[in-house]
């Protein structure tokens, strides 16, 4: 396993370097990627037969792809989606930063320790321009939308905002500028709280300025009029959050998107950020009351089973092979005769968790108070399972360190695992009597396995009828007091309902687009296309692409497939 992880760690940067340099040597690619083809847009365009695809249409619904950052794992989807929408008669404009933002999602503290900001911008902008060169797309850069004289006003506005505890409330014209700056700063520092120190204020100020630039660019685009839809990744952070607010306030539909769990799959939200998964409308109107047919149930169980080794996913979030319950209990030194409560955490700075607290003020309070509660009840056993993203993506504030600070000597009935634990997460479920979760997907998976899950935050699957959802702290601890009672309440009907929701979330909300080739090393990275020409993007060629494009053009309330 260590050897494979080392191989993957060396392999992915090589792909990135080759792609950025435009290297297309087939033998070299074959040696590194098992026959994977890198990008060849010039050949794809040259093979196109339909002349309508080779130039932007003069008329049609106006769609702005507010990409902004030109080198993310979603840039390739953005280019492909723009071309596909043009193939259906839309006038598409891509908006990209050309270095105007003083800070962005790519200029994290970790990155800036190795490269300066100018080098990051040059690499990002250069990467996008190489990819988009020769494509029949209209590209507009931020400096065109926010020229020098406007930038002077933006900088003055940013400089006048106090960087105090009320920053998150700063929302000029209703756009959440301060909130976006704070969330991006948390990501920058890889921490659930902003650290003290000399870099805190200039970093916050930089993201505040970037948020105001984003807001202004969106206002200019909206003022031009005639907007049918705006597309953007994430819909959060300084590059997108304020723009999402501006467009929504002006009545312009916004579709956000993100990378889904399985390889080559993506999800799309309407009028909400990509971090705010909400399939409630389709779930209640189309799926909740009908049974899964045999093929659908088999598909749900197949993918659920694959989550133990992540064999179908873009990232393998485990460092261990599957194990049976008895083996897990033995490895961890747990008593099989006493209930085991497992607390599955999120990465503290992840946008999927930040600001979604419900029962406790913060995720750290939740973990610490749960440890304190179990410590006073020797008949219970608590395992704290940090999210493996703490090790894979990195963090400068871990759940383990927060618990260690509160409990220099850990209670004997509490075990805190390291982020790179050798215990498989799905196998840990098997050894769990009840699980407690924040927003982690594991709460849904446990429910589909028939294991009670107590949900303390605004997770998308909360209050869907198969989890245990305390409204306050007293109710939460009352549920933990008697784990056996929750096991008795977790009926086969609850499990089947959870499996149905899992199916809809995975196979109807997340869309497979087999136009791409993902990095086989197990990183979230598209390294090539599976298309011969732009004709492959025409209607009727790819069912899921047709559904997404038609949904955008028709203005569907959500993009959950039938």
Phi, psi and omega in degrees: 000316179298318179299318180294318178297321178294318178299315179296318182297327179279330187286315186299315178298330178295316175305312183298319180295318179297316183294316180297323180281351180078021182286132182233020184298114189296323182291319179296317178297320180297318180296323183275327190233014177066041176092005180291136177268133174279182187292136178219063183299324182299320179289323179297315179293318183297330182275354184293131182263325183280112184297338180295339182275352188263005177207144178299139179293148180282335180230173180123168180300136182274121179237129176255121173267099185276068186290314179064285181282125189267006181214071174237175178289357178252357181301320182294322175297319182298315178296315182295317180295320178298316179295321180293321178291322174297324178295343178254016172095006180274150171266111187250134174241128174265128177252123186226144176286137176247035179098006183289321180297129178291333175212153175210188184294340180274339184265060178283166178302320181297317180292317184288347172288341184248329183222148177277168187298322181298322180291322178296314180297316180299319179293319181292309182294318179297320178299312181296316183295325177293319180294317187275350183301127177086352178279143181281065182229144174273123181244132176238139182255154185302324182294339175285324182278328180235082184289179189303315182296326177288324179299324179298320178291321179297316180296320179295320179296316179296321182293337184272353184273125178294138179266062183247193185293348180263007182303319182299341180271353183289111186218073180299131181059024178084001180269128185285066184293313181294319178298317179297318179297317180296313182296322180290325177294322176299316177296320180303313183271356183052054184211151178280346174226150180286126182285152173286162179134171188290340182272349185299304186293313178297329178292312178300317181297321179296318179287331175294316178297317179299321180295322178290325175297314178301314179301314183295318179300318179295321179297320179296314180298318180294322181292336178294336174081169175073020181282125175274310182205150171244136177249140175201146174283154175065292187078012178230186178065175188292335183280341187225325188307306180297327178294319177303317179295318180298312183293317180297319180296331178271006178077018178267122178299140179236131175247121177255161184210160179204169178280129178272180188290312184285157179299138177061028177241149183219154176238159185224132176247152179247121176060030171207162182291160179293340178283346183258075180292126180209102178251021186303317183301307180291324179300312183287323187273334189236337191237326189304318187265358178253149181279151173290139173282168185305320181292319179294318180295319179297320179295319179295315181293324179298312181289322178302317178295326182290344181290350177285331177239001177058032185291340180257001189260163178286330181230137176266100183273054175204154179242015187216156176279158178300152178213156179279165186305311183299322180293319179296314180300318180293317180299321184270356180071033181267149180275115183293346182270354181245146181300143177246119173258126178248127179259110180264119186260173170251162168295127193296334182261001182293136181299336179291343183246328184297128176080009181251013179296145183226302184280321180244156180299320180218166177294328177293316176302317179302311182295313184295315181290330176292318175301315181298319180296311183291326180302331181272005182227085187301339181287343179265154173236136180240130172244125175263116183251098178297152177293134180298344176298337175302325179270321185284314182264338179095151175202149176252005172218108183256157175298319181300317181292325178295319178292319180297325178292323180280331183228084179304327173243113185290137176304147185295338180261018179235133179233126177251116182277152174285157180301327180262037181303152177273010177265123179294135184298318178292323176296325177297325177301319183298332181268005186259133173283307172222150176248149174237135188223160174263269176239005185300144177302338184300333178296320176291317181296317177302315180300320179291338174273354181088018180257128182300135178236125176261123188250124186255359183230187178273063174287150185295337181264003177293145177059036175256002173106001183228000175247169178253118197237084180295145179269340182210178185294316182299317179295323178299310182291331176296323178292321181287337184298325184231079180301325182296328179293324178292322177300318180293329181279345181276090187275166173303329178294321176299316182296317181294322177295319178296319179296322178296314178298319178301318178299312182298316182296319184277315191256352178240329178272325178263129189248127176282123175242098186276038176266353188241161171241118181270157178301118180289352179286352177092030176247153178282087183204126173272128184243000178185170180247150175251063177214149180266327182204173177294342176301334180294348180264000179292156177304143178091354182269323182223115186302313183292322176296320176301315182298315182294311181296317179297320179297320177294313184290328181273347180072044179295149181291336172207172181241049173262121187286157175285000000 
